[in-house]
Amino acid sequence: MGILKRLLGRKEKSKEKTSKIAICPACEKSIVETVPSSISGWLVPPQYYCPKCGYIGPIYLEIEVEKEVKEEVKEEKNGG
């Protein structure tokens, strides 16, 4: 039982250090943004938009990165 607790503890610690970001499936370079719609999530899946290549669709890639990297990506996106 001690091994199981240690493994679960490691998994929880690693989740604290990582975060997920959304990437465009077409160009694989940009963070996609959700396109607001009055029926998204209720009648149809939400739509995502890539400002770099213009992709609009319901699919995006999600990758795990360290939280520090996610903050750097957000700063680059905001022009800071």
NORNOR-V432930 format. One record per residue. N is the residue number from 1. SS is DSSP state (A for helix, B for strand, O for the rest). PHI is phi in degrees with one decimal (none if undefined). BURIAL is # if it has 16 or more other C-alpha atoms within 10 Angstrom, else .. Layout:
BEGIN
N & SS & PHI & BURIAL
N & SS & PHI & BURIAL
END
This chain:
BEGIN
1 & O & none & .
2 & A & -64.5 & .
3 & A & -65.3 & .
4 & A & -61.8 & .
5 & A & -63.6 & .
6 & A & -65.4 & .
7 & A & -64.4 & .
8 & A & -65.1 & .
9 & A & -63.3 & .
10 & A & -64.6 & .
11 & A & -63.2 & .
12 & A & -65.0 & .
13 & A & -64.5 & .
14 & A & -68.9 & .
15 & A & -66.2 & .
16 & A & -66.2 & .
17 & A & -89.7 & .
18 & B & -113.7 & #
19 & B & -144.8 & #
20 & B & -107.8 & .
21 & B & -125.0 & #
22 & B & -95.0 & #
23 & B & -121.4 & #
24 & O & -66.1 & #
25 & O & -74.5 & #
26 & O & -84.3 & .
27 & O & -100.6 & .
28 & O & 55.8 & .
29 & O & -124.0 & .
30 & O & -110.7 & #
31 & B & -85.0 & #
32 & O & -81.2 & #
33 & B & -115.9 & #
34 & B & -78.2 & .
35 & B & -88.7 & .
36 & O & -67.5 & .
37 & O & -151.4 & .
38 & O & -74.6 & .
39 & O & -114.4 & .
40 & B & -62.5 & .
41 & O & 82.9 & .
42 & O & -108.3 & .
43 & O & -100.1 & .
44 & B & -131.5 & .
45 & O & -67.4 & .
46 & O & -62.9 & #
47 & B & -101.3 & #
48 & B & -118.6 & #
49 & B & -125.5 & #
50 & O & -106.7 & #
51 & O & -69.5 & .
52 & O & -81.8 & .
53 & O & -110.2 & .
54 & O & 87.4 & .
55 & O & -59.7 & #
56 & B & -133.0 & #
57 & B & -178.7 & #
58 & O & -85.7 & .
59 & O & -113.4 & #
60 & O & -146.5 & #
61 & B & -90.8 & .
62 & B & -125.6 & .
63 & B & -122.4 & .
64 & B & -92.5 & .
65 & B & -135.3 & .
66 & B & -68.5 & .
67 & A & -58.4 & #
68 & A & -64.2 & .
69 & A & -66.1 & .
70 & A & -61.4 & #
71 & A & -64.2 & .
72 & A & -63.5 & .
73 & A & -64.6 & #
74 & A & -63.4 & .
75 & A & -64.8 & .
76 & A & -63.4 & .
77 & A & -64.7 & .
78 & O & -83.1 & .
79 & O & 80.0 & .
80 & O & -107.5 & .
END
